Amino acid sequence: AATTGLPLLSFLRSGGTRLQEGVAGLVGLPRAALAAMRLAEAGVPHLAVVDQPTTGGVWVTVASRADLRCAVAGATVGFAGPRVVTAVTGTALDGSSHTAESAFAAGHVDVVAQPDQVEAWLATALAAVTAKPAGSGDAGPTEVGVDDGTAVRRGWEQVQAARAPGRTTAGAALDALVPRGVELAGGDATVRARLGLLADATGTGVVAVALAATPGTAPGPAGFRLLERAAHLAGRLGLPLVTFVDTPGADPSPAAEAGGVAAAIGAAMGAVLACPSPTICVVVGEGGSGGALAAACVDVLLMAPDSYLTALAPEGAATTLRIPAERAADLGGLRPTDLRRLGFAEGVLGSGEPAALAAAVAATLGPLHGSDQGVRLSARRRKWSTGLPGRL
C-alpha cells in the first residue's frame, strides 16, 4: 500500500500473538507498528474491519492504529480476551465490556455494523479517504458585512444572540457542509467529526469537526482527543480541516480535570496548528476560552453574525473580575466586528444559516488550496505566535 499509494484495508479476526512461540511471536508487534508508521509517513489511509474476535497484539498494533475502524456487531474487541481477564484478575466479566459495542461507546471504533452493512460502510469510507482536495481559485474568503442591527449590539446582547434558541448549531453546519461521509467516534457525545465530501458535488474531500455539536455543551478530554485525531487525519490524507465552534468552554468538572482535559486541549490545539492542510474555522455561536480556541487556531477564521469568542464565558469572567456578567461581556471585545478589527478573525459572515455557512467555507477553500503551502504555514505560525495587530 505504501508503495502503490492505494488504501490499506485490513480484515481482522484474531486472538493476537501466537503465545506458544513466546517472545519470537511477540516481536511481531513492533514489526507491525513500524509498518504502520511507514504507511503513515507515506500518507496512505488505512481502514480496518474488526470481527470476532479481535484482541491482543492484533488490536494493539493493527486495528487500533487504523485511520477508520469498523467493528462487526457482537464481536469480542479489546486488549485482552474475556477469559484471560478472568484468569489474571480472578473476576468474571458481565459481558458489557470487551465488545464491539463497548469499544464504540468509548470511541475506539467509529461504527458498529451488522455483517451485511460492512460493505456499504467500506464503500462510503473509501470514497471519503480517496477524495480529491479542493481546487484552486482566485477569489478570497467570502465576507459579507453584518447588518446594522448586529453591528450596534453591545457585548452582552451579542452573547444573548449566541445563546438564543433556534439559531444554527455547529452540528447542523457540519451536516450542511459534509452531507456524505463517515463519522469518526470519540467517546464524547458533545463533539462530532466526519470525513466525507462537500455538498457541492465536486467530489472534494474534507475532514470536519463540530465542537460542540449542540449549543451550551462543554467538551471533555475525549472530545478534544477526537479533534486531535481529526487534525492528524486531515494532514495525513492531504484534506482540508474545517471546524465549527459553538461552546461556552471546555468541561471544568472534577471528572474532566482528572481525565486530563488541560493536556487534551493542548494536544488538540497543537495538532490543529501543525496540520499541513488548509484549515478553516467558523464560530457558529458561543466561543469561550481555550476550549474554543483549540479548534480556532487556523488559517482562516470566520465569524457567524450571532457568535462571539472571548477569553472566558462572561459568567466566569465576572467571577474572576468581580463585576456583573453584562459588564464583563461589554468589556471583552467579543463581538464579530471587534474580533475582525483586532485581526483575530478574517471575515464576518452576513448569514448564519447552514447553507450560507457551507457556501462560505467552500468559497474559502479554493484560494487556500491554490496558495503555496510554505507561505500558508508561515503565515499561520506568524499569526498565532505574535500579538494581534489590532490590540491597543
C-alpha positions as CSV (number, residue, x, y, z in Angstrom):
1,A,0.0,0.0,0.0
2,A,2.8,2.4,0.9
3,T,4.5,1.7,-2.5
4,T,1.4,2.0,-4.7
5,G,-0.4,4.7,-2.7
6,L,-3.6,2.6,-2.6
7,P,-5.5,2.5,0.7
8,L,-4.8,-0.4,3.0
9,L,-7.8,-2.4,4.1
10,S,-7.4,-4.9,7.0
11,F,-10.0,-7.6,7.7
12,L,-9.1,-8.8,11.2
13,R,-10.2,-11.9,13.1
14,S,-7.5,-13.0,15.5
15,G,-6.9,-13.6,19.2
16,G,-3.5,-11.9,18.8
17,T,0.1,-13.1,19.3
18,R,0.9,-16.9,18.9
19,L,1.6,-17.4,22.6
20,Q,3.2,-20.8,22.0
21,E,6.1,-19.1,20.2
22,G,6.8,-16.9,23.3
23,V,9.0,-13.8,22.5
24,A,9.6,-15.0,19.0
25,G,5.9,-14.3,18.4
26,L,5.7,-11.2,20.5
27,V,8.2,-9.3,18.3
28,G,5.6,-9.3,15.6
29,L,4.1,-6.3,17.4
30,P,6.9,-3.8,16.8
31,R,7.2,-5.1,13.2
32,A,3.5,-4.3,12.7
33,A,3.9,-0.9,14.5
34,L,6.9,0.0,12.2
35,A,4.9,-0.9,9.1
36,A,2.0,1.3,10.3
37,M,4.4,4.1,10.8
38,R,5.8,3.7,7.3
39,L,2.3,3.8,5.9
40,A,1.5,7.0,7.8
41,E,4.7,8.6,6.6
42,A,3.6,7.7,3.0
43,G,0.3,9.5,3.6
44,V,-1.7,6.3,2.7
45,P,-5.0,5.7,4.5
46,H,-5.7,2.5,6.5
47,L,-9.1,1.1,7.2
48,A,-9.8,-1.8,9.5
49,V,-12.8,-4.1,9.9
50,V,-12.6,-6.0,13.2
51,D,-14.5,-9.2,13.5
52,Q,-15.0,-12.0,16.1
53,P,-12.6,-11.9,17.9
54,T,-10.0,-9.1,17.6
55,T,-7.8,-8.9,20.7
56,G,-4.2,-8.8,21.9
57,G,-1.4,-7.6,19.6
58,V,-3.6,-7.5,16.5
59,W,-5.9,-5.0,18.2
60,V,-2.9,-3.1,19.6
61,T,-0.7,-2.7,16.6
62,V,-3.1,-3.0,13.6
63,A,-6.7,-2.3,14.4
64,S,-6.4,0.5,16.9
65,R,-3.9,2.3,14.7
66,A,-6.1,2.4,11.6
67,D,-7.5,5.7,10.4
68,L,-11.1,4.4,10.3
69,R,-12.3,1.4,12.2
70,C,-15.5,-0.7,11.7
71,A,-16.4,-3.4,14.2
72,V,-18.8,-6.2,13.4
73,A,-21.7,-6.3,15.8
74,G,-21.3,-8.7,18.7
75,A,-17.6,-9.2,18.1
76,T,-15.2,-9.5,21.0
77,V,-12.9,-6.5,20.8
78,G,-10.2,-5.4,23.3
79,F,-6.7,-5.7,24.5
80,A,-7.3,-8.9,26.5
81,G,-9.8,-11.6,25.8
82,P,-12.5,-12.1,28.4
83,R,-11.2,-15.5,29.6
84,V,-7.7,-14.0,30.0
85,V,-9.2,-11.2,32.1
86,T,-10.9,-13.6,34.4
87,A,-7.8,-15.8,34.7
88,V,-5.5,-12.9,35.5
89,T,-7.8,-10.8,37.8
90,G,-10.0,-13.5,39.3
91,T,-13.0,-11.5,38.3
92,A,-15.6,-12.8,35.8
93,L,-16.8,-10.2,33.3
94,D,-20.5,-9.4,33.0
95,G,-20.5,-9.2,29.2
96,S,-20.8,-5.4,29.0
97,S,-17.1,-4.8,28.2
98,H,-14.6,-6.1,25.6
99,T,-17.3,-5.9,22.9
100,A,-17.7,-4.1,19.6
101,E,-20.4,-2.1,21.3
102,S,-18.4,-1.1,24.3
103,A,-15.5,-0.2,22.0
104,F,-17.8,2.1,20.1
105,A,-19.1,3.8,23.2
106,A,-15.6,4.5,24.3
107,G,-14.7,5.9,20.9
108,H,-12.2,3.2,19.9
109,V,-14.1,2.2,16.8
110,D,-16.1,4.5,14.5
111,V,-19.1,2.3,13.8
112,V,-20.7,-1.0,14.8
113,A,-22.1,-2.7,11.7
114,Q,-24.1,-5.8,11.0
115,P,-22.2,-8.2,8.7
116,D,-24.4,-7.2,5.7
117,Q,-23.7,-3.4,6.4
118,V,-19.9,-3.6,6.3
119,E,-19.7,-3.4,2.5
120,A,-21.7,-0.2,2.4
121,W,-19.7,1.4,5.1
122,L,-16.5,0.5,3.3
123,A,-17.7,2.0,0.1
124,T,-18.5,5.3,1.8
125,A,-15.3,5.3,3.7
126,L,-13.1,4.5,0.7
127,A,-14.8,7.3,-1.3
128,A,-14.0,9.7,1.5
129,V,-10.4,8.8,2.1
130,T,-9.6,8.9,-1.7
131,A,-11.5,12.2,-2.3
132,K,-9.6,14.9,-4.1
133,P,-8.6,18.1,-2.3
134,A,-10.3,21.3,-3.2
135,G,-9.3,23.1,-6.4
136,S,-7.5,26.4,-6.6
137,G,-9.2,29.7,-7.2
138,D,-8.6,33.4,-7.2
139,A,-11.4,34.7,-5.0
140,G,-10.7,35.4,-1.4
141,P,-12.8,34.3,1.6
142,T,-16.5,35.1,1.4
143,E,-17.1,38.2,3.6
144,V,-20.5,39.8,4.0
145,G,-20.9,42.8,6.3
146,V,-23.0,42.3,9.4
147,D,-26.3,44.1,9.2
148,D,-26.7,47.3,11.2
149,G,-28.7,45.7,14.0
150,T,-25.9,43.2,14.7
151,A,-23.1,45.8,14.4
152,V,-24.5,48.0,17.1
153,R,-25.1,45.3,19.6
154,R,-23.4,45.6,23.0
155,G,-21.3,42.7,24.1
156,W,-23.9,41.2,26.4
157,E,-26.5,41.5,23.6
158,Q,-24.1,39.6,21.4
159,V,-23.8,36.8,24.0
160,Q,-27.6,36.6,24.3
161,A,-27.9,36.3,20.5
162,A,-25.3,33.5,20.5
163,R,-27.4,31.7,23.1
164,A,-30.8,32.2,21.5
165,P,-32.8,29.1,20.8
166,G,-33.4,28.2,17.2
167,R,-30.2,29.5,15.7
168,T,-27.9,27.3,13.6
169,T,-26.0,24.7,15.6
170,A,-22.5,23.5,14.8
171,G,-23.8,20.0,14.1
172,A,-26.3,21.4,11.5
173,A,-23.4,23.4,9.9
174,L,-21.3,20.2,9.7
175,D,-24.2,18.3,8.1
176,A,-24.7,21.1,5.5
177,L,-21.0,21.2,4.6
178,V,-20.4,17.4,4.5
179,P,-23.7,15.6,3.9
180,R,-22.0,12.4,2.8
181,G,-19.2,10.6,4.6
182,V,-18.2,8.5,7.7
183,E,-18.4,9.6,11.3
184,L,-15.4,9.5,13.5
185,A,-16.1,8.3,17.0
186,G,-14.5,9.8,20.0
187,G,-16.4,8.8,23.1
188,D,-17.7,12.3,23.8
189,A,-21.3,12.9,22.5
190,T,-20.7,16.7,22.5
191,V,-18.2,16.6,19.7
192,R,-18.8,15.2,16.2
193,A,-16.3,14.6,13.4
194,R,-16.9,13.5,9.8
195,L,-14.7,12.6,6.9
196,G,-16.5,13.0,3.6
197,L,-17.3,15.0,0.5
198,L,-18.5,18.6,0.2
199,A,-22.2,19.2,-0.6
200,D,-21.3,20.9,-3.9
201,A,-21.0,17.5,-5.8
202,T,-17.4,18.3,-6.9
203,G,-16.0,15.3,-5.2
204,T,-13.9,17.5,-2.9
205,G,-12.9,15.7,0.3
206,V,-12.8,17.4,3.8
207,V,-12.5,16.5,7.5
208,A,-15.0,18.5,9.5
209,V,-15.4,18.8,13.3
210,A,-18.3,20.3,15.3
211,L,-17.1,21.4,18.8
212,A,-19.6,21.3,20.3
213,A,-22.4,19.9,18.1
214,T,-25.2,21.0,20.5
215,P,-25.4,24.6,21.9
216,G,-24.4,25.1,25.5
217,T,-22.4,21.8,25.9
218,A,-18.9,21.6,27.1
219,P,-16.5,19.1,25.6
220,G,-14.3,16.9,27.8
221,P,-11.0,15.2,27.3
222,A,-12.3,12.6,24.8
223,G,-13.9,15.3,22.7
224,F,-10.5,17.1,22.4
225,R,-8.8,13.9,21.6
226,L,-11.3,13.5,18.7
227,L,-10.4,17.0,17.4
228,E,-6.7,16.0,17.6
229,R,-7.4,12.8,15.7
230,A,-9.3,14.7,13.0
231,A,-6.5,17.2,12.6
232,H,-3.9,14.4,12.2
233,L,-6.1,12.6,9.7
234,A,-6.7,15.7,7.6
235,G,-3.0,16.3,7.4
236,R,-2.1,12.7,6.6
237,L,-4.7,12.5,3.8
238,G,-4.0,16.0,2.4
239,L,-7.6,17.1,3.0
240,P,-8.7,20.4,4.5
241,L,-9.7,20.6,8.1
242,V,-12.9,22.6,8.9
243,T,-14.0,23.2,12.4
244,F,-17.3,24.7,13.7
245,V,-17.1,26.1,17.2
246,D,-20.1,26.6,19.5
247,T,-19.2,26.0,23.1
248,P,-19.0,28.2,26.2
249,G,-15.8,26.4,27.1
250,A,-14.3,23.0,28.0
251,D,-15.8,20.8,30.7
252,P,-14.4,22.1,34.0
253,S,-15.8,19.3,36.2
254,P,-13.6,17.3,38.6
255,A,-14.0,14.2,36.3
256,A,-12.7,16.1,33.3
257,E,-9.9,17.6,35.3
258,A,-8.9,14.1,36.5
259,G,-9.2,12.9,32.9
260,G,-6.6,15.3,31.7
261,V,-8.8,17.9,30.0
262,A,-6.0,20.5,30.0
263,A,-3.5,18.3,28.3
264,A,-6.1,17.1,25.8
265,I,-6.9,20.8,24.9
266,G,-3.2,21.5,24.5
267,A,-2.6,18.4,22.3
268,A,-5.6,19.2,20.1
269,M,-4.5,22.9,19.7
270,G,-1.0,21.7,18.8
271,A,-2.4,19.3,16.2
272,V,-4.6,22.0,14.6
273,L,-1.7,24.4,14.5
274,A,0.6,21.8,12.9
275,C,-1.9,20.4,10.4
276,P,-0.2,20.8,7.0
277,S,-3.5,21.0,5.2
278,P,-5.6,24.2,4.8
279,T,-7.6,24.9,8.0
280,I,-10.8,26.9,8.4
281,C,-12.9,27.6,11.5
282,V,-16.4,29.1,11.7
283,V,-17.5,30.3,15.1
284,V,-21.2,29.5,14.9
285,G,-22.4,30.6,18.3
286,E,-20.5,30.6,21.6
287,G,-16.8,30.6,21.9
288,G,-15.3,30.5,25.4
289,S,-11.7,30.2,26.5
290,G,-9.0,27.8,25.4
291,G,-11.6,25.0,24.8
292,A,-13.0,27.0,21.9
293,L,-9.6,28.4,20.8
294,A,-8.2,24.8,20.3
295,A,-10.3,24.5,17.2
296,A,-9.8,28.1,16.1
297,C,-6.0,28.3,15.6
298,V,-6.5,28.1,11.8
299,D,-5.5,29.7,8.5
300,V,-8.9,31.5,8.1
301,L,-11.3,32.2,11.0
302,L,-14.8,33.3,10.1
303,M,-17.5,34.6,12.5
304,A,-21.2,34.0,12.1
305,P,-23.3,37.0,12.8
306,D,-24.7,35.6,16.1
307,S,-21.4,34.5,17.5
308,Y,-18.8,35.6,20.0
309,L,-15.4,34.4,21.2
310,T,-13.6,35.6,24.3
311,A,-11.1,34.6,27.0
312,L,-13.7,33.1,29.3
313,A,-17.5,32.9,29.2
314,P,-18.9,36.1,30.7
315,E,-20.2,34.5,33.9
316,G,-16.7,33.0,34.6
317,A,-15.0,36.3,33.7
318,A,-17.4,38.2,36.0
319,T,-16.5,35.9,39.0
320,T,-12.8,36.5,38.4
321,L,-13.1,40.3,37.8
322,R,-15.8,40.8,40.5
323,I,-18.1,42.6,38.1
324,P,-21.5,41.8,36.6
325,A,-21.6,39.3,33.7
326,E,-23.1,42.0,31.5
327,R,-20.2,44.3,32.2
328,A,-17.7,41.5,31.6
329,A,-19.2,40.8,28.2
330,D,-19.2,44.5,27.2
331,L,-15.5,44.8,28.2
332,G,-14.4,41.6,26.5
333,G,-14.3,42.8,22.8
334,L,-16.1,39.6,21.9
335,R,-18.3,40.7,19.0
336,P,-17.5,39.5,15.5
337,T,-16.8,43.1,14.4
338,D,-14.4,43.5,17.4
339,L,-12.6,40.3,16.5
340,R,-12.3,41.3,12.8
341,R,-10.9,44.7,13.8
342,L,-8.5,43.1,16.2
343,G,-7.1,40.8,13.4
344,F,-8.3,37.7,15.2
345,A,-10.9,36.9,12.6
346,E,-10.5,37.2,8.8
347,G,-14.2,37.5,8.0
348,V,-17.6,38.3,9.4
349,L,-20.5,36.5,7.6
350,G,-23.8,38.0,6.8
351,S,-25.9,34.9,7.4
352,G,-25.7,32.1,9.9
353,E,-27.9,29.7,8.0
354,P,-26.4,26.3,7.5
355,A,-26.3,26.6,3.7
356,A,-24.7,30.0,3.9
357,L,-22.0,28.8,6.2
358,A,-21.3,25.8,4.0
359,A,-21.0,28.1,0.9
360,A,-18.7,30.5,2.8
361,V,-16.4,27.6,3.7
362,A,-16.4,26.2,0.2
363,A,-15.6,29.6,-1.3
364,T,-12.7,30.0,1.1
365,L,-11.2,26.5,0.4
366,G,-10.2,27.2,-3.2
367,P,-7.9,30.1,-2.6
368,L,-6.3,28.3,0.4
369,H,-5.5,25.2,-1.8
370,G,-4.2,27.4,-4.5
371,S,-1.7,29.1,-2.2
372,D,1.9,27.9,-1.6
373,Q,1.9,25.6,1.4
374,G,5.1,27.0,2.8
375,V,3.7,30.5,2.6
376,R,0.4,29.5,4.1
377,L,2.0,27.6,7.1
378,S,4.4,30.5,7.6
379,A,1.5,33.0,7.8
380,R,-0.3,30.7,10.2
381,R,2.7,30.5,12.5
382,R,3.2,34.2,12.3
383,K,-0.4,35.0,13.2
384,W,-0.5,32.7,16.2
385,S,3.0,33.4,17.6
386,T,2.7,37.2,17.7
387,G,0.5,39.8,19.2
388,L,-2.7,40.6,17.3
389,P,-2.2,43.7,15.1
390,G,-5.4,45.5,16.3
391,R,-4.6,45.2,20.0
392,L,-4.4,48.7,21.6
